[in-house]
């Protein structure tokens, strides 16, 4: 390969496309143009040296191993929107690149060089990320609007019960005590359902106005607070809380509160109403994050409804007097916005297991 070619090299020197050529399996830098030097924040003294010795940070990020594999296999490697840490003095700047490691092969198919071309696409990548984030927020807001519409629709049912009960009792003053009591119980249940719907509306407003902030959450302390709060709302519940190992999370506190508060409330609302009712909450660590489990021995969810478990318009449980609500659909939206996932398994008469995956996240 004639690297001192009087025609080719001046063209590469003037090219806006960052270009370098490696001439050995050890990745000796045989040529680098001005654009690539600017990209690497380096000077021409690196020519003749190895890529690994000049850029240890690139070696740690895996670029050296990719280059060596290209030399070994003769297969060109192309990538887009790839992050790379560029070291400039004492500062490290993250940039994004489209690049290609093109294997240069002789007539026998053996590698004699690698042509490295690169284009800084940081501005494009950041603009795309901003647009994606805005689009995701727009979609999320639309889903919140749909949930709000569902709640507004749900209000009609308990309001109808109240109107019907009020009309019936006002026109029938001398009813038998048991009939009168039954109507009063139905009206009281309707009032509770209205309160539940209004609480969920407030939840939606808080979520819509909240800006996620990643922080360190000591979940053992938080879970104690949340379970005590739920007990105050359901003072007649017999559910016993079994709290196992509760690993700390790095995530958004408000979203996690909404997730667990909804799930704990569900476990209490749909308990079997016996002295043996329990909710077991524990966690385990995986290579990609932390998994939380909520196991109860409640009434369970019918198999036919498991595929509909996150649809806001579907009733998931057996009690006909409960409003449909948006608890599970909201939980699904929230945990997916955190990059996590939720899975539910259940059996009628046995109980339900909810699995929550929270990915590893870094503090801001």
N, C-alpha and C positions, 0 to 999 in steps of 0.2 A: 504494500500500500504506500503510495507516494504522498506523505503528509505535507511535504514542502512544495507540492504542485503549485506553480505560479498562477494558475487559472482558478482552481477550485477554492483554495483557502481564502483568497481575498473576498470571494463571494460569500463564504460562510462567515467571515469576519464582519461583513456589513449586514448580515441577515438579522432581522428582528426576532427570529425564532432562536431561542436559546439552544445551543448545540455543543456537544462534547463527543469525543471519540476515545474509546478505551482500546488498548492494543495488546493486552495480555490477560490470561486467566486470573491474574492477581489485580486486574482492573487498573493498570497504569494509565494515567491520563495522557494521551498522546496529543490531544488537541482540545482547546476550549475557546469559544468565541466570546466577544465582549458581552453579549446578552446573557450568556450562561454565567460569566464571572459576576455580573450584577445580580443575577438570581441567587447565586451561592454566597454573595457578599465576600468574594475572594479576589485575589490578584493573580497575575500570570505565573507567579512562582510555584503554583501547584502543578504546572505541566511537568511531566516526568515522574511525579509521585503517584502513589496509589490512592484510589478513591477512599478506601477505608481509613487510611492514615490522615487524610486531609479532612474528612467529615465523619468523625466518630458518632455524631448524633444521627446521621443518616444510617450508619451501620446498626445502631440500636433500633431504629424504626423499620429495619428489614429491607431497605433498598439494596444493600450490598448483596444479600443472599439472592435477591431477585436477579440482579445483574450476573452473578456467578452462575445461576441456573440457566440464564439465556446463553451464556458462553458455552456451557456444558451441553445443552440440548440443541442449540442453534434455532430455537423457537422464539420469535419476536414477542415481546410483552408490551401491551398497550393498556393504559389506565386513564380514567377521567375523574375529575373532582377529588384528587387524592391529597389529603393533608400532609404537610411536611413542616417540621420545626426548623426555621432558618436562624442560625446563630450569627449575631452581629455584635461583636464585642462581648459585653456582659448581658446583652439582651437576647431573648429568644422570641421570634415572631412566627406565628403560625400562618402559613400561606397554603393555597390550594392550587394544584397543577393538573393539566392534561399532559401526559408525557408518553413517550415510546422508547423502548430499548430495542432497537432493530439489530438483529444478528447479521453480520456481514460474513458471507460464506464464500469459500473458494470453489473451484470447479469440482472438488471432491466432496463438497458439503461440509467441510470443516470450518469452524469459526476462526476468523483472523482479526476480527474487531467487532465493536459494538458502537453503533451510532445512537447517541442519546439526544433526543430532541424534546424540548419542554416548553410549555406555554403557561404563564401565570394567569389563572382564572379566578383569583380570589374575589375580585369585585363581582363577577358574575355569580359565583357560588353564594356569596353573602346576600346578594340581591334576591337570588332564588330562594334562599332559606327564609328571608324576611317575607317574601310573597307566600311561601308555603305556610309559614306560621300564621300570617293574616288569614289565609284561606281556611286553615284548620280552626282558627278562632271563629270565623264566620260560620263554618259548619257546626261547630259546637254551640254557638248562640242560637242557630236555627233549631237544633235539637232541644235546647232549653226552652225555646218558644213552643215547640211541639209538646214538651212535658207540661208547660204551663197551660196550654190549651186542654190537655188531658185532665188536668186538675180542675179547670173551670167546668169542664163537662161533668166530671165526677160530682161536683157540688149539686148538680140538679137532683141526683138521687136522694141524698139525705134531706134536702130542702123540700122535696116532694113528700117525704115521710112526715116532716114537721107540719106542712100545710094540711095534709090529709088527716093527721092526728088531731090537729087543732080544730079542724072543721068537724070531725066526727064527735069529739068530746064536747064541743060547744053546743051541738044539736042533741046530744044524748046525755043529759045530766045525771039521770038515775040509773047508771049502768051497774051491773054486778061488779063486785070488788075485783075479782080475778080478771075480768075483761078490761076494766079501767087500768089495773096494774100493768097488764100486757101492753096496752097502748103507751103508757108512760115509759115503760122500758124501751120500747121501740123508738120513742122520741128522744130519750136520753142517749141511745146508741147513735141516732142521727146527729145529735149535737157533738158527740165525741168524734164522729167521722168528719164533720165540718172542721173541728179544731185540728184534726190530723192533716186535712187538706191545706188549711191555712198555714200550718207549720211547714209543710213541704214547699208552699209558695215562698215563704220566707227563706228557706234553704236555697231555692233557686236564685233568689235575688242576691244572697250573699256570695254564691258561687259565681254569678255573672260579674259582680263588681270586684271580685278578688283577683289579685295578681299573684301567681304562684311564686313562692320564695322557698328555695331549698335550705333546709336547716336540719340540725341533729335532734332527733326525737328519742328520748328515753322512754321506750314504749311500756316498760313495767309501770312507771308512774302515770303515764297518760292513760293506760288501760284501766287502772284503778279509778281514775277520775271519771272516765266515760261510763264505766259500769255503774258507779254510784249515781251518776246523772240519770241513767236509764231507770234505775230503781226508784228514783223520786217520781218519775213519770208514770211508772207502773207499780204502785205501792202494794198491790194485792198479788203480785207475781210470786210464785214459789220457786222460780228458776234459781238454781245454785250455780255460781260462777266458779269454774275451775281454771285458774290461770297457771299455765306452764311456763316454759322458757320463752321470754318475750324479748327478742333481739331488737336492738336500736335500729332505727331507720334514718336514712338521709333522704328526705323528700319534703313535699309541701304539707305543712301541718294541717291547714284548713281542709285540704282534700282528704287526708287520711282520717281526720275527725268525721267528716261526712260519710266516708266509706264504712268505718267501724260502727258509728252510731246507727246507721240504717240497718246494718246486718245484725247488730245486737238487739235492736228493737224488734226486728222481724222474728228473731229466735224466741223472744219473750211473747210476742203477740200470737205466735203459732205453736206455743208449747202445748203439751198434752194435758196440762192442768192437773198434774198429780204431784205428790210430795217428792217424786223421784226426778223431776225435771232438772236438767242441767245444760250448761253451755261450756264446753271446753275450748279454751283459746290458747294456742301455742305456736311456736315458730321454729324454723330450721334454716340453716345457711346452705346455699348452693354456690357453685362456681360463678354464676351469673347474677346472683342477688339473694334476696331473702323471701322465704315463703311463709305465710301465715295461714293457719287452719282454724276454722270455727266449726266445731262439731256439736250437734245437739241431738236430743232424743225426742224431738217434737213430732208433730203429726205427719211430717214428710210432704213431698211434692209428687203428684201422680206422674208416672213415666210419660204419659201423653203430653204433659205440660213442660217437660224439661227442655225441649227445643224452643219453647216460647217464653222461657224464663226471664228474658230481658226485654220483652215487648211491653211497652207502657200500657197498652189497652187490654192486656190479658189478665185474668184472675189466675193466680198461681196456687192458691191454697184452698182448703176445703170449706172454710167458714163462709157461708153465703152472705153474712151481714157485714163483711168487710169491704171497704172501697178498694178499687184496684190499685190506686196510688202509683208512685214512680220509683219506689225504693231501689229495686234491682237494676232497672235501666239506668238510673242515675249513678249507682255504684259502678256499673260497667263503663260508662262514659268517663268517670273520674279516674278510675285506675288505668284505663287505656291512655288518658292524657298524661299520666305519669310514666308511660312506657311499660306498664305492667299488664297483668291479665287476671281474669277471674274464671273459675270453673266450679260448677256445682254438681254434686251427686247426691241422690236422695232415694229413699224407699218409704212407701206408705207404712205408717205405724212404727217405723224404726227410727227415723230421723234424717237429718241433712248434714252434709259436710261441704263447707265452702272453702275453696283454696284460692288464696290471694298471692300473686307473685309481684314483688317489688324489685325492680332492677337496681343494681348498684349505681348510685349517683354521687357526684362530687359536690362539695360545698362551694357556693359562689365565692 
